[in-house]
Amino acid sequence: MLRDTPMQDELESLFVNNEKLQQIQAYINRFNPIRVMRMEGMEIRHSAILAWLMDPQETHGFGDHFLKSFLAEALRGNSGRRPSALEVAQADLRDADIRREWNNIDILVLSPRNGWAFVVENKFHSVQHGGQLKKYRDRIEELVDLSRGSPQTKLLIQGVFLTLSEEMPEDSSYVTIRYATICTFLQRFLKQESYQISAEVRIFLNHYIEILEVATGMSKELLEMQKLARQLYREHRKVLEFVQTHGAGSDFALAARNLFGENTDYLGQISIGGRDYIFNALSNSNVSFLPLNWYEALGEDTLEWPGCEDWWAGYPLIVWLDMWNNPQKNGGGLKLHVEVGPLADHEFRKGVIERIQSIAEEKKLANIRFQNGATDKAKKFSKFFRNNTANVEDVQNVEIIEDQIKVLLKKFQPEFDAVGSILSEFKRYGKADT
């Protein structure tokens, strides 16, 4: 028997009637028809669901409530825009015509009665097209019959950028709304307006909310399962590392292991492209870590950060890489995420975000940008890298994936260095690890 091969009793302890493992298996195997049909990552399917929710004439039972909430929230805080958030919230949008994939517009919302048109650009994982609102104006005006309103009515056309991340629209005339906000709306609607919707709609929306919670990082259940998985790993590390070493893995995981190490310990130091990082965790879908200078600036492993104890590596910030596939092609892409986490001290969290913004402005780092409202008390998670994707021509080619990971890490070295240079200013907020 090999030296690191688990003993029979070690295997039984993990795989026979292990309650923690059964909980994780139940979570992984939970039924969700959207996931079963492999539609959770398909942008066009999200557009279809959202267009259905926006349509006042559809079967969801919300009337124009979801549509008004969506548009008003996107417009909130954008003074000088027409229509304003208040105008939308008070309007009657029951005449709204919702169109999908019309003239390359993801979702088009037309309200002839009010003389309004909204161009919704939906970005779930894909990159922006950089389209301008002005190119849509003539097409939309041809479509809208304003004779139903005042002859003097001027059509107001507003762009809305819907994003999964903290990405900002390339076209500054667009206003922004995040999928996390959609998730919050739907949760509230199910509680407050359950009497208006059928059981079938309620079941479907619960499934969709679960998809959005996982995609946006809002899933408390996922966080609990991650915590349980870490505990299980600590208790059965030898067995799990044996399974990981000799079992199957995704091509992304194979590429990540080649770069981050086959058996790297939690908080172990690794080097990629001549730069050092501190490893957190690796799965078939993502790998998480910290640049070494961030780790050192935050006191290495001597401090705890209230609010982040069970979040990723337990530090105020995290970096992770993941990959998505294009179901219609063999290709896909990599994305490098950086996020400020759910720090319990709001002033601390606000200070970190504002200081990152200021150092980015000072060093003219355009790829660092937080979304509006990132410092609000209600915010828990704030991503701040943009232009942070790399195409992968063949998602089954480990070497290509490795190369693109290196490309992304090298591209963002100036941003890593800038953030690392200011983090020591916040070391005082850490609590001594007892």
Buried (B, 14 or more C-beta within 10 A) or exposed (E): EEEEEBEEEBBEBBEEEBEBBEBBEEBEEEEBEBBEEEBBBBBBBBBBBBBBBBBBEBEBBBBBBBBBBBBBBBBBEBEEBEBBBEBBBEBEBEBBBBBBEBEEBBBBBBBBBBBBBBBBBBBBBBEBEEBEBEEBBEEBEEBBEBEEBEEEBEBBBBBBBBBBBBBBBBBEBBBBBBBBBBBBBBBEBBEEBEEEBEEEBBEBBEBBBBBBBBBBBBBEEBBBBBEBBEEBBEEBEBBBBBBBEEEEBBBBBBBBBBBBBEEBEBBBEBEBEEBEBBBBBBBEBBBBBBBBBBBBBBBEBEBBBBBBEEBBBBBBBBBBBBBBBBEEEEBBBBBBBBBBBBBEBBEBBBBBBEBBBEBBEEEEBEBBBBBEBBBEEEBBBBBBBBBBBBEBEBBBBBEBBBEBBBBBBEBBEBBBBBBBBBBBEBEEBBEEEE
